[in-house]
Amino acid sequence: MKVLFAAALGSFCLSGCLGYHIGPAKPYYLRDVHTIAVPTFKNHTLIPRMEVLVTGTVIKQFQQDGTFQIASDGNADATLKGEIIHIDRSPARSLRGNVLATTEFNLAMHLKYSLLGRDGKRRWPRVKPSERPAFSSART
């Protein structure tokens, strides 16, 4: 009797996990995209080499997430294109005793991005400027 009760209790407790699976969580409209190409973003700012830094950061985030693999343009299911529109930098902290000397800055980056399929059609319908605040520390 105790064995039957334990087996019934164990199967009841585990039945809540039947629909759960471990793996990438992709939106439905990206269900057939497994690899993404990320060419270097276009830079419309006057800050040099910012496009390489942003593109490298995006690629590292995709690799860390693991949902999509990074591939070259010819081998990818989709291509993420991006443009750096504007970067705002504002002082966040100043030196003690000298309020004109800034030690840390707040950065806000304005981007335009789109995900294009292998056929060139837009796979990701949301193409709007986005703002993602970042924090940077710099000594003056």
Buried (B, 14 or more C-beta within 10 A) or exposed (E): EEEEEEEEEEEEEEEEEEEEEEEEEEEEEBEEBBBBBBBEBEBBEEEEEBBEEBBEEBBEEBEEEEEBEBBEEEEBBBBBBBBBBEBEBEBBEBEEEEEEEBBEBBBEBBBBBBBBBBEEEEBBEEEEEEEEEEEEEEEE
